[in-house]
Amino acid sequence: MQQGQGLIGLALILALAWGLSEDRKAMPGPRWIAGALGMQIIMALAFVRVPVIWRAVGVINHGVEAIEKATLAGSSYMFGYLGGAELPFVLKPGATPPTVIAFQILPLIIVFSALTALFWHWGVLRWLVNGLSWILRRTLGVTGVVGLNAGANIFLGVVEAPLIVRSYCATMSRAELFAVMVLSMANISGALLVLYATTLAPILPDAVGHMIVASFLSLPAAILIARMMVPGTATEKDSSAAEPEVRYDGTMDAILRGTMEGVQLVLSVIGIIIVIFALVNLADQILANLPAIAGAPITLKRTFGWLFAPLMWAIGVPWGEAPAAGALMGTKTILNEYVAYLEFSKVPLGTFSLRSELIVTYALCSVANLASVGLLVTTVSTLAPERRREASQLGMKSWIAGNLASAMCGAMIGLVTPV
């Protein structure tokens, strides 16, 4: 019974997408919707239940561990013991070495950003992106520009992925534009994937593998939700042969530009975390003036738990664990997914079952938060100034759709994971 609980969540998500549709008469038929859902189930079963495929994902996990080790060599040289070098003092008995996020974990973004640019220049990532685009065009009937953007979103972020199709931003249909925005919202970049997986490693050893699976599951989920909310034609001749547009002048140019983009992202992450933790603390100080409930003061985290607990229960989390899961989902949806993963990594042992941990991990795996709405709308408006107003209109819709898609991924993994 509990394993099939996620079906309630899937029905709720589809009902919300239908209710928010701009044109219910033009929505895809039940057969296409069933095909998109079936594709997600098959992918989830293949990745999680087929040992050969999961071992292949594990190879990537070893690669990430190698990148972590290499990054630590650079950060320890630059920042000393704050960056992971040997401590110049003796720890007290029972104490653990300090982990400084800014100097030991965030540098992963810089290294991975440089590697992403390098592999793109060498053609490795372009080949993978084009391959994913081809698969999505053949299976879900998406246009070339949507398929290309979908493939790029596995590796690139909310700002970088739209750059791949920048010359089409002015001419693509409204449905295509919305699909591009939802795909950006419903996924995370490769650099952030490594960061988040490293953060979750203490409580979820295979976090890298599961986040890779979540990234792939989010593609059909995002396309499904986007097509339901803003229906469009299945094919567009002007975008069926879209080609990636990011170019580098050479290997060194790719490394340098990738590094600088990574530095900018690290600074953004540091700034966002500082501001969000400050705002949460301010909100908690204000809420503390209200009467206590159940003997405990009202906090933003508790409020999120109450609001989002029904959704988390619907996608498969047992009701006793739903408030804690809802608090994390609320933090991710309203504030920031990295803050949510930081909080997730600190939950007391026994708060969640292993199955619930997986559902929460997948449900949090997207950048669909309010800050990303501003980043995405600004990016699209810069690439196509004449569509600024339309991008602004679709901004909050893409936020809702991105969260529905990530919740759908959580429900899907709950369906294929034994209780």
C-alpha positions in Angstrom: 0.0 0.0 0.0 2.7 2.5 1.0 4.8 1.8 -2.1 1.8 2.6 -4.3 1.1 5.8 -2.3 3.0 7.8 -4.9 0.2 7.2 -7.4 -1.8 9.7 -5.3 0.9 12.3 -5.8 1.2 11.6 -9.5 -2.6 12.1 -9.9 -2.4 15.3 -7.9 0.5 16.7 -9.9 -1.3 15.9 -13.2 -4.5 17.4 -11.9 -2.7 20.6 -10.9 -1.0 20.9 -14.3 -4.4 20.4 -16.0 -6.0 23.0 -13.8 -3.3 25.5 -14.6 -3.3 24.8 -18.3 -3.6 27.8 -20.6 -5.6 25.8 -23.1 -7.1 22.5 -21.9 -8.5 21.7 -25.3 -5.0 21.7 -26.9 -3.4 19.5 -24.2 -1.7 16.3 -25.2 -3.9 13.2 -25.3 -4.0 10.5 -22.6 -1.9 8.2 -24.7 1.0 10.7 -24.9 0.7 11.5 -21.2 0.8 7.8 -20.4 3.8 7.4 -22.6 5.7 10.2 -20.8 4.8 8.6 -17.4 5.8 5.2 -18.7 9.1 6.5 -19.9 9.9 7.8 -16.4 8.9 4.5 -14.8 11.1 2.6 -17.2 14.1 4.9 -16.7 13.7 4.7 -12.9 13.5 0.9 -13.0 16.4 0.6 -15.4 18.7 2.9 -13.3 17.8 1.6 -9.9 16.9 -2.0 -10.4 19.2 -3.2 -13.2 22.6 -3.9 -11.5 24.7 -3.4 -14.7 23.3 0.1 -15.2 23.6 1.1 -11.6 27.3 -0.1 -11.6 27.8 2.1 -14.6 26.5 5.0 -12.6 28.8 3.9 -9.8 31.8 4.4 -12.1 30.7 8.1 -12.4 30.6 8.2 -8.7 34.3 7.1 -8.6 35.1 9.8 -11.1 33.5 12.4 -8.8 35.5 11.1 -5.9 38.6 11.6 -8.0 37.6 15.2 -8.7 36.9 15.8 -5.0 40.4 14.5 -4.2 42.0 16.7 -6.9 40.0 19.8 -5.8 41.1 19.2 -2.2 44.7 19.3 -3.4 44.1 22.8 -4.9 42.1 24.2 -2.0 44.5 23.0 0.7 47.4 24.6 -1.1 45.5 27.9 -1.4 43.7 28.0 1.9 45.8 25.8 4.2 44.0 23.8 6.9 40.8 25.7 6.2 40.9 24.2 2.7 41.6 20.7 3.9 45.3 20.6 4.6 46.8 19.1 7.8 45.7 20.9 10.9 48.4 23.0 12.6 47.0 22.1 16.1 45.8 19.0 18.0 42.1 18.4 18.1 40.4 17.8 21.5 39.6 14.1 22.1 36.4 13.1 20.2 36.4 16.2 18.1 36.2 16.0 14.3 38.3 18.1 11.8 36.4 21.3 10.8 34.6 21.4 7.4 34.6 24.9 6.0 32.1 24.9 3.2 33.4 27.9 1.4 37.0 26.6 1.3 36.6 22.8 1.1 33.3 22.1 -0.7 32.4 25.1 -2.9 35.7 24.9 -4.8 34.3 21.7 -6.4 32.0 24.1 -8.4 35.1 25.8 -9.9 36.9 22.7 -10.9 33.8 21.0 -12.3 32.8 24.1 -14.2 36.3 24.2 -15.9 36.0 20.5 -16.7 32.5 21.0 -18.2 33.8 23.7 -20.5 36.8 21.6 -21.4 34.7 18.5 -22.3 32.3 20.7 -24.2 35.2 22.1 -26.3 36.5 18.6 -27.0 33.1 17.6 -28.2 32.3 15.0 -25.5 29.5 16.9 -23.9 28.2 18.1 -27.3 27.9 14.5 -28.4 26.0 13.5 -25.2 23.7 16.6 -25.5 22.9 15.9 -29.1 22.3 12.2 -28.3 19.8 13.1 -25.5 18.1 15.6 -27.8 17.7 12.9 -30.5 16.2 10.4 -28.0 13.7 12.9 -26.7 12.7 14.0 -30.2 12.0 10.4 -31.2 10.2 9.3 -28.0 8.3 12.4 -26.8 8.1 14.3 -30.1 9.7 17.5 -28.8 11.1 20.1 -31.2 14.8 20.3 -31.9 15.3 23.4 -29.8 13.5 21.8 -26.8 15.4 18.6 -27.2 18.7 20.4 -27.4 18.0 22.5 -24.3 16.8 19.4 -22.4 20.1 17.6 -23.1 22.1 20.7 -22.1 20.2 20.9 -18.8 21.8 17.7 -17.6 25.2 19.5 -17.5 24.5 23.2 -17.5 22.6 25.6 -15.1 19.6 27.8 -15.1 21.5 30.6 -16.8 23.9 28.6 -19.0 21.5 26.1 -20.6 19.3 28.8 -22.4 22.6 30.1 -24.0 22.8 26.8 -26.0 19.7 27.9 -28.0 20.0 31.6 -27.7 19.5 32.3 -31.4 16.1 30.6 -31.2 14.8 32.5 -28.2 13.3 35.3 -30.4 11.5 32.9 -32.8 10.5 29.8 -30.8 6.8 29.4 -30.0 5.4 30.2 -26.6 5.1 26.5 -25.8 8.8 26.0 -26.7 9.9 29.0 -24.6 7.9 27.7 -21.7 9.4 24.2 -22.1 12.9 25.7 -22.1 12.2 27.6 -18.9 10.7 24.6 -17.2 13.6 22.4 -18.1 16.0 24.9 -16.6 13.9 25.0 -13.4 13.4 21.3 -13.1 17.1 20.3 -13.1 20.5 21.2 -11.6 23.8 21.7 -13.4 26.6 19.2 -13.2 28.6 21.4 -10.9 25.8 21.8 -8.5 25.1 18.0 -8.7 28.6 17.3 -7.4 28.2 19.9 -4.7 24.8 18.6 -3.5 25.9 15.0 -3.6 29.0 15.8 -1.6 26.8 17.5 1.0 24.5 14.5 1.2 27.3 11.9 1.2 27.3 11.4 5.0 23.7 10.2 5.0 23.3 8.9 1.5 26.6 7.1 0.3 25.3 6.8 -3.3 24.1 10.4 -3.6 26.0 11.1 -6.8 24.3 8.2 -8.6 20.8 9.1 -7.3 21.2 12.7 -8.4 22.3 11.6 -11.8 19.2 9.4 -12.1 17.1 12.4 -10.8 18.6 14.6 -13.6 17.5 12.1 -16.3 14.1 11.5 -14.8 13.4 15.3 -14.7 13.6 15.6 -18.4 10.4 13.7 -19.4 8.8 15.0 -16.2 9.5 18.6 -17.1 8.4 18.1 -20.8 5.2 16.5 -19.6 4.3 19.3 -17.2 5.3 22.0 -19.6 3.2 20.6 -22.4 0.2 20.3 -20.1 0.4 23.8 -18.7 1.3 25.6 -22.0 0.2 23.3 -24.9 1.8 23.7 -28.3 2.3 21.9 -31.5 4.4 18.7 -31.5 6.8 19.8 -34.2 8.2 23.2 -35.4 10.1 23.3 -38.7 12.2 26.3 -37.8 13.7 24.7 -34.7 13.9 21.0 -35.7 17.6 21.2 -36.6 18.8 23.3 -33.7 22.6 23.1 -33.0 24.6 24.0 -29.9 26.0 27.5 -30.0 28.6 27.6 -27.2 32.1 28.0 -28.7 35.6 28.3 -27.2 38.7 29.5 -29.0 40.8 26.6 -27.7 41.5 24.3 -24.8 43.1 27.0 -22.7 40.2 29.4 -23.4 37.7 26.7 -22.3 39.6 26.1 -19.1 39.9 29.9 -18.3 36.3 30.7 -19.2 35.0 27.7 -17.3 37.0 28.6 -14.3 35.7 32.2 -14.2 32.1 31.0 -14.6 32.7 28.7 -11.7 34.2 31.5 -9.5 31.1 33.6 -10.3 28.8 30.7 -9.3 30.7 30.1 -6.1 30.4 33.8 -5.1 26.7 33.7 -5.9 26.2 30.6 -3.8 28.1 32.1 -0.8 26.1 35.3 -1.1 22.7 33.5 -1.4 23.5 31.2 1.6 24.5 34.2 3.8 21.4 36.2 2.9 19.0 33.2 3.2 20.2 32.1 6.6 20.0 35.8 7.7 16.4 36.1 6.4 15.4 32.8 8.0 16.8 33.9 11.3 14.9 37.2 11.1 11.7 35.4 10.2 12.2 33.1 13.2 12.7 36.0 15.5 9.4 37.6 14.3 7.5 34.3 14.5 8.9 33.7 18.1 6.6 36.5 19.3 3.5 34.4 18.4 2.0 31.9 20.9 3.8 28.5 21.0 2.2 25.5 19.4 2.5 22.1 21.0 5.0 23.5 23.5 7.4 24.8 20.9 7.8 28.2 19.2 6.7 28.7 15.6 9.5 28.8 13.2 9.8 29.1 9.4 10.9 25.5 9.2 7.9 24.2 11.2 5.6 26.4 9.0 7.0 24.9 5.8 6.6 21.5 7.3 2.9 22.0 7.9 2.3 23.5 4.5 4.2 20.9 2.4 3.6 17.8 4.5 0.4 16.8 2.5 2.4 17.0 -0.8 5.3 14.9 0.6 2.8 12.3 2.0 1.1 12.2 -1.4 4.4 11.4 -3.3 5.2 8.5 -0.9 6.6 9.7 2.4 4.9 8.2 5.5 2.7 10.7 7.4 4.9 10.5 10.5 7.9 11.6 8.4 6.0 14.1 6.2 6.3 17.2 8.4 10.2 16.9 8.4 10.1 16.2 4.6 7.7 19.1 4.1 10.0 21.5 5.9 12.8 20.5 3.5 10.6 20.8 0.4 9.4 24.2 1.6 12.9 25.4 2.1 13.9 24.3 -1.4 10.8 25.7 -3.1 10.8 29.1 -1.4 14.4 29.7 -0.5 17.1 27.5 -2.0 17.7 23.9 -2.7 21.3 23.9 -1.4 20.1 25.3 1.9 17.5 22.4 1.9 20.2 19.8 1.3 22.4 21.3 4.0 19.4 21.0 6.4 18.8 17.5 5.1 22.3 16.4 5.8 21.9 17.4 9.5 18.6 15.7 10.2 18.8 13.4 13.3 19.4 9.7 12.5 16.1 7.8 12.2 14.1 10.8 11.1 13.6 9.2 7.7 13.6 5.7 6.4 15.9 4.9 3.5 13.0 5.0 1.0 11.9 8.4 2.3 15.5 9.7 2.1 15.4 8.8 -1.6 12.0 10.4 -2.2 13.2 13.6 -0.5 16.5 13.6 -2.4 14.8 13.4 -5.8 12.1 15.9 -4.9 14.7 18.5 -3.9 16.8 18.0 -7.0 15.9 21.1 -9.0 16.7 24.8 -8.9 13.0 25.8 -8.9 13.0 28.5 -6.2 12.0 32.1 -6.2 15.5 33.4 -6.8 15.9 31.2 -9.9 12.7 32.8 -11.4 14.5 36.2 -11.4 17.7 34.7 -12.9 15.8 32.8 -15.6 13.6 35.7 -16.6 16.6 38.0 -16.8 18.5 35.5 -18.9 15.7 35.1 -21.4 15.0 38.8 -21.5 18.7 39.5 -22.2 18.8 36.9 -25.0 15.5 38.1 -26.6 14.6 41.6 -25.3 11.4 41.6 -27.4 10.1 38.7 -25.3 10.8 40.2 -21.9 7.1 40.6 -21.1 6.2 37.0 -22.2 9.2 35.7 -20.2 8.0 37.6 -17.1 4.4 36.2 -17.6 5.8 32.6 -17.7 8.3 33.0 -14.9 6.1 32.0 -12.0 4.4 29.4 -14.1 7.8 27.8 -14.8 8.5 27.9 -11.0 5.3 26.0 -10.3 6.0 23.5 -13.2 9.6 22.9 -12.1 8.5 22.0 -8.6 5.7 19.8 -9.9 8.3 18.0 -12.1 10.8 17.4 -9.2 7.9 16.2 -7.0 7.0 13.8 -9.8 10.5 12.5 -9.8 10.3 11.9 -6.0 7.0 10.0 -6.5 8.5 7.9 -9.3 11.5 6.8 -7.3 9.1 5.9 -4.4 7.1 3.7 -6.7 10.2 1.6 -7.7 11.8 1.5 -4.3 10.8 -1.3 -1.9 9.3 -0.3 1.4 
